[in-house]
Amino acid sequence: MGDYINSNQNDFYWSQQPQNPQMPGQTYYEQDYNQFQNQQLEFNTNTDYANQNFANYPPQMLIPEPYENFQKEGDEFDEPPFLEEMEIYPDRILEKILAVLNPLRGHSLADDAEYLTKESDLAGPVFFCIMLAFSLFLAGKNAHFGYIYGITMICCMVMYSLLSLMTDTGGIFSLSTVASILGYCLIPIVGLSFIGIFVKLSGPIGLGLAVVVIFWSSVSASRLFVAVSGDKEQQPLIAYPCMLVYGVFTLLVVF
């Protein structure tokens, strides 16, 4: 009885399917199945493409680019040296050291105002101040790092004020330029301080060396200041406050 009911339901389902009016007696589902069965895949039968000889084509995708191209691209990202990033220029430092050690020299690059004022480095002055304080510490002096730092700051500000008043063109001297010149001209005093580690400078010989060192540093500093201002007639006037400044540092070294 159940089989009879199921067969009747199936007959009823297929009888209710829509008929194709173009092909009587055949439903849409049967037509789609017959079309898919008779369909053939169409392949590209282009003989020109099939007869191409790919052996003649070099594998261009596998050819590496020349090393020169990579080198040119790498040059764009080259960074400056580490010392230049820290604004430390060894050639500039060496030129100023030689200018201080030989104050009676002829005209050199250190006598150029633009060379002294443009990018006036403070690496050399800081180094010489540290060396001066370190030598005083080794010599057993009470005045070393704190005294050197305080006196240097006061001397730089006083000299900057005096030079600004003495020059006609305002703004030609900057505080960094004054500090750079005063710091580089400490080289003779630093040499005297290292001598004081092994020899007592409070005697006649030490006092004579102190006078020579003060005169040496004052002449070097006044010449560099005159090179910036451009008025050579003011060198004796500028040398006098320089002698006072370096006299204070020399007193710390001798006594």
C-alpha positions in Angstrom: 0.0 0.0 0.0 2.9 2.4 0.8 4.6 1.6 -2.4 1.6 2.4 -4.4 1.3 5.8 -2.6 5.0 6.7 -3.3 4.7 5.8 -7.0 1.6 7.9 -7.4 3.4 10.9 -5.7 6.3 10.6 -8.2 4.0 10.4 -11.1 2.3 13.5 -9.9 5.6 15.4 -9.4 6.9 14.7 -12.9 3.5 15.5 -14.4 3.5 18.9 -12.8 6.9 19.9 -14.3 6.7 22.6 -17.0 6.6 21.4 -20.6 8.7 22.9 -23.4 6.3 24.3 -26.0 9.0 24.0 -28.8 9.5 20.4 -28.1 6.3 18.7 -26.9 6.7 15.8 -24.5 10.1 17.1 -23.2 10.6 19.2 -20.1 13.0 22.1 -19.6 15.2 20.0 -17.4 15.6 17.3 -20.0 16.3 19.9 -22.6 19.1 21.5 -20.6 20.7 18.1 -19.8 20.6 17.1 -23.5 22.2 20.4 -24.6 25.0 20.1 -22.0 25.6 16.5 -23.1 25.9 17.5 -26.8 28.0 20.6 -26.0 31.7 20.3 -27.1 34.5 22.4 -25.7 36.0 24.8 -28.3 39.8 24.9 -28.2 42.0 27.6 -29.8 43.2 26.1 -33.0 45.2 29.2 -34.1 48.0 27.6 -36.1 50.2 30.8 -36.0 50.3 30.6 -32.2 50.8 26.9 -32.2 53.7 27.0 -34.7 55.7 29.6 -32.8 59.2 28.5 -31.8 59.7 29.5 -28.2 63.2 28.2 -28.2 64.4 31.4 -29.9 63.1 33.6 -27.1 65.7 34.1 -24.3 64.4 33.9 -20.8 64.4 37.6 -20.2 62.7 37.3 -16.8 65.7 35.4 -15.5 68.4 37.8 -16.6 69.7 39.8 -13.6 70.2 43.5 -13.8 73.8 44.8 -14.0 75.5 45.5 -10.8 76.0 49.2 -11.8 72.2 49.8 -11.6 72.1 48.6 -8.0 75.2 50.6 -7.2 73.6 53.8 -8.6 70.4 53.2 -6.6 72.5 52.6 -3.5 74.4 55.9 -3.9 71.2 57.8 -3.4 70.8 56.4 0.1 74.5 56.9 1.1 74.6 58.7 4.5 77.3 61.2 5.4 80.0 60.1 7.8 79.3 59.9 11.5 81.5 62.8 12.4 79.7 65.1 10.0 76.4 64.1 11.4 77.7 65.1 14.8 78.9 68.4 13.3 82.5 67.5 13.9 84.9 68.4 11.1 88.4 67.1 11.6 89.9 69.2 8.8 88.4 72.4 10.3 89.7 71.5 13.7 93.2 70.8 12.4 93.3 74.1 10.5 92.4 76.1 13.6 94.9 74.2 15.7 97.7 75.0 13.3 96.5 78.7 13.2 96.7 78.9 17.0 100.1 77.2 17.3 101.6 79.6 14.7 100.2 83.1 15.4 103.0 84.7 13.3 102.1 82.8 10.1 101.1 84.3 6.8 97.6 84.5 5.5 95.8 81.1 5.6 92.4 79.6 5.5 91.8 80.4 9.2 92.0 84.1 8.4 88.9 84.0 6.3 85.9 85.5 8.1 83.4 83.2 6.5 85.5 80.2 7.4 85.5 81.2 11.1 81.8 82.3 11.4 80.1 79.7 9.2 79.4 76.5 11.1 81.8 77.4 14.0 82.4 74.1 15.6 82.5 73.7 19.4 83.9 70.2 19.5 87.5 71.4 19.7 86.9 74.0 22.5 85.0 71.4 24.6 87.8 68.9 24.1 90.5 71.4 25.2 88.5 72.5 28.2 88.1 68.9 29.3 91.8 68.3 28.8 92.6 71.4 30.9 90.3 70.3 33.7 91.7 66.8 33.6 95.3 68.0 33.8 94.5 70.2 36.8 92.9 67.2 38.4 96.0 65.1 37.9 98.2 67.9 39.2 96.2 67.9 42.5 94.6 71.4 42.0 91.4 72.2 43.8 90.1 74.1 40.7 89.2 71.7 37.9 86.0 70.8 36.1 83.5 73.1 37.9 85.8 76.1 37.9 86.8 75.6 34.2 83.1 75.4 33.2 82.0 78.5 35.1 85.0 80.7 34.1 84.6 79.7 30.4 80.9 80.7 30.3 81.6 84.0 32.0 84.6 84.8 29.7 82.6 84.0 26.6 79.7 86.2 27.5 82.0 89.1 28.5 84.0 88.9 25.3 80.9 88.6 23.2 79.6 91.9 24.8 82.9 93.7 24.3 83.3 92.6 20.7 79.7 93.6 19.9 80.4 97.1 21.2 83.7 97.5 19.5 82.6 96.6 16.0 80.6 98.9 13.8 78.7 96.2 12.0 76.4 94.6 14.5 75.7 90.9 14.4 79.0 89.9 12.9 80.0 88.1 16.1 77.9 85.3 17.5 78.3 83.7 20.9 79.3 80.3 19.3 82.0 82.1 17.2 83.5 83.8 20.3 83.4 80.5 22.3 85.1 78.6 19.4 88.0 81.1 19.1 88.5 81.4 22.8 88.4 77.6 23.2 90.9 76.9 20.5 93.3 79.5 21.8 93.5 77.6 25.1 95.9 75.1 23.5 99.1 76.8 24.9 97.6 76.9 28.4 96.6 73.2 28.1 100.2 72.4 27.2 101.4 74.4 30.3 99.0 72.5 32.5 100.4 69.2 31.4 103.9 70.4 32.2 102.5 71.4 35.7 101.7 67.7 36.4 105.4 66.9 36.5 107.0 70.3 37.3 106.1 72.8 40.0 105.2 76.1 38.1 105.2 78.4 41.1 108.9 79.2 40.6 110.6 81.7 38.3 110.7 79.2 35.4 107.0 78.5 35.7 106.1 82.2 35.9 108.2 82.9 32.8 106.4 80.2 30.9 103.0 81.6 32.1 103.8 85.0 30.7 104.8 83.5 27.3 101.7 81.3 27.3 99.4 84.3 28.0 101.0 86.4 25.3 100.8 83.5 22.8 97.1 82.8 23.4 96.2 86.5 23.3 98.0 87.1 20.0 96.3 84.1 18.4 92.8 85.0 19.7 93.1 88.7 18.7 94.2 87.8 15.2 91.3 85.5 14.7 88.9 88.1 16.1 90.3 90.7 13.8 89.9 88.3 10.9 86.2 88.1 11.6 85.7 91.9 12.1 88.0 92.9 9.2 89.6 95.8 11.1 93.2 95.0 11.8 93.8 98.3 13.6 91.7 97.0 16.5 94.0 94.0 17.2 95.9 95.7 20.2 92.5 96.7 21.7 91.1 93.2 21.4 94.3 91.6 22.6 94.0 93.4 26.0 90.8 91.7 27.2 92.1 88.4 25.7 95.1 88.7 28.0 92.9 89.2 31.0 90.8 86.1 30.1 93.8 83.8 29.6 95.5 85.3 32.6 92.7 83.9 34.8 93.1 80.4 33.3 96.9 80.6 33.7 96.5 81.5 37.4 94.5 78.4 37.9 97.3 76.4 36.3 100.3 78.0 38.1 98.8 78.3 41.6 
